[in-house]
């Protein structure tokens, strides 16, 4: 396979982190590979996401942990997906939820909602909490979007209640990050956001939703198993190699 457009761009920089504690598996250490590209294009983003990478801002990355290969990549097969009974209830609960798709933006409402969500997750699930500032938010979620990154805004009662960051790629949608207002937890906006992505992909003729990483037994990723049929990728193939996605078998 020919290297994608920006893979050899002189403006790109590759580096690796030192090891740090894993957020998903207690007692494990994480090491990440990063590629910083200021002017990434859609072909490059599509190629690396298809091979298990992720994107935040101008940074594309994947784990390179020593003696651990637990992070697998999952993607939803869009055309074959059928909502479950509980997911259909989520759709009904959101009949009055307004949706706006646009280029990623930064407003005081974004910062307030992001920090409120993470304070709630710290109290509810023990997440580590550190307040994000405007510069960090811009660097992670606005910068680097170019012509393929978007945000999906969820509005209820004239309030911003959810933000979903996505990339529209050549063969699918990459789900980057989602956060919501804890006061509207009853709406199950995380589930609804993925259902909306699936509908959007169908309208655009895109076959996959890339969900990012899944770790067997990790509670934080359990929701990713609820959108069958899905495929799983083991490892992070080189850009010269074709990725081998296989059917994902859920444990009963």
N, C-alpha and C positions, 0 to 999 in steps of 0.2 A: 504493500500500500504506500502510495506517495505521502510524504509528510504534509499535514495541513498547513495552510497559508502562513500562520504566524509562528510555527514551531521553531524556526531558525531566525526569527526576527532579532536583530542586534539589540533592540530595546528590551528584550526579555531577559529575566534574571532567574536562575535556579538556585535554591538553597534548601537546607534541611534544618529542622529545629533540634535542640537537645531533647533528651527524654524528659517527660513530665508525667504525673499521675493520670491514669486513664479514668475518664468520667463514666465509663460503661461497665468496666470489669474491675472490681476491687483488687488491689494488689498488683495490677499490671501497669506497665509503663508505655507511653505513647511517644512515637517519633513521627514527624510529618515531613513530607516532601512538598515544596512550594515552587510554583512557577509564576513569577510576576510579569504580566504583560499589559502595558498601558493601552495598547490598541488591538485588542483581540477581535477576531472576526467570527461570524457565525459558523463557518466550516470548522475552524479550530475548536470552538466551544462544543460543537456537536460531536466531534471526534473524541475529545477527551472525556466528556460526560458519558458517552457510550462505553468507555473503557473504565468507568468507575471513579473518575475524578469528581471533585465538587468545585464550586466557585463562590467566593465572597469578594465583592469588589473587583479589583484587578488581579486577585490572587486565585490561581487554580491549584488544587492540592489533593493529595491522598496519603493515607498512612503508610509508613514503611517500618512498622514495629518489628523488633527482633523477636524471633521465636513465637510469633502470634499472627494468626491469619483469620481472626474472628469477624472482622468487618467485611461483610458481603454487601453487594449492591443489589437493590431490588427495583424492578420496573413493572408497572401495570400494563396488561394488554388491553388497550382501550376498547376495541370493537367487541371483545368477548365479555367485558364486564357487565354484570347485572346487579343493581343495588339489592341488598338484603332487606328484610322487613324493617329492621331498626334504621337502616339508612334511608328508607322511604319515609319513615317518620321524621327524620332529620330534615328531609326536603320539605315536608309539609310545614314544619316549624319555622322554616325560613322563607315562607311565601311572601312575607312583607319586608325581607331584607333586601336592600338595594345594593347593587354591585357596580363598581366603576373600575375599568381597566385603563391604565395609563403608564407613562414612563415613571420610574421610581422618583419619589420626591421626599423632601424633608420639611416638616412643619412642626410647630410646638406640639400638636396633637400626636404626631408620630412618636416623639420622644416621651411624652407623658404616658402614652399607651404601652410602649415598649417597656419602660421601667416599671409600670404598674403590674404588667403581666409577669415580669421576672421576680418582683417582690412576692407576688402571689405563689409562683412556683417554688420559691425558696421556702415559704411557709408550708406549702402543701406537700411538696415532694423532696425537700432538702437540697434544692439547687443552690449552688453558690451564687450570691448576688453581689453585683457591683454595678452601680448606676452608669448608664452609657451617656456620653455627651454628644453634642451635635457633630463634632468632627469625627468621632468614632462611628457614629451611625452613617454619616455620609460615606466614609471610607469603606464600610462593610456592605452597604445596601443600595447606595445611589451611584457611586463611582463605579466604572467598569461595566455598566449595563449596555452601553453602546446602542445598537439597533435591535438587540435580541432580548434585553432585560426589561421586565415590566413589574408593576405592582397591581394587585387586585385589592381594591378597597371595599370593605363590607360596612354598610351604613344602616343603622337602626335608630329610630326615634331622633333623627337628625344628628346622630352622633357617630363618629368613627369608632367601630367596635371590633374591627379585625383588619389586619394587613397581611397579604400573602405575596411574597417575593418569588417570581418565577422567571425562567428563561424559555423563550420560544425557539426551539432548535430545529434542525432539518428533519429529524425523525421523531420528535416528541417534545414534551414540556418537562423541564427540570424544576422540581419543587425545591426551592432554595431554603426558605424560612417562613414560618407563620407565627403570628402572635395575636392575642385577642384580649378583649375586656373581660375580666373575671366576673363582672356583674351579669354578663350575658352567657355564662357557661351553659345554661339550659338549652341554648341553641345548637350546641355541639358544632361550633364554627370550624374547628379543625377538620372534622369529617366532611362538613359541607363544602369546605374549600377544595378538598380533593375531588368531590363529586362535581363541583363546578369545573375544575381543571379537566376532568374526563370529558365533560360535555364540550368544553372549548376545543380540546384536541380533536374530537369527532368533527366539529364544524370546520376545523382547519385541515382535516385529512391527515392528522399526525397519529401514528400507531401506538406511541408509548407515553407513559408518565414515569419519569425517573424520580424515585423516592429517596435516593441517597442510601445511607448505610443502614444495615440491619445486623444486630448481634443476637444470636440465639440466647434466649433467656433474659434479655435485657428489657425490663418493664417499659422504659422510655420508647422503645421501638415496636411494642406489641401492636399498636394501631396499624402499622404498615402491613400486617398480615391479613387485614380485613377487606382487601380489595382484589379478590381473585378474579380471573387467573393472573398469576404473576410469574415473572422470570427472575432468576438469580444469577449473578456473575461472581465467580471466585477469582480474586486477585485483580491485578491492574495491568492488562496487556500493554506492550509497547505500541507506539503509533504505527509501526510497521506490521503488527500482527492483528488479525481479526479477533474481536472478543467472542467468547463462546457462552452466550446466555442459555440457561437451561430452565426447564419448568421448575417452579418452586413448589415443594410439597410441604404443606402445613402439618405440624404435629397435632394429632387429635388430643 
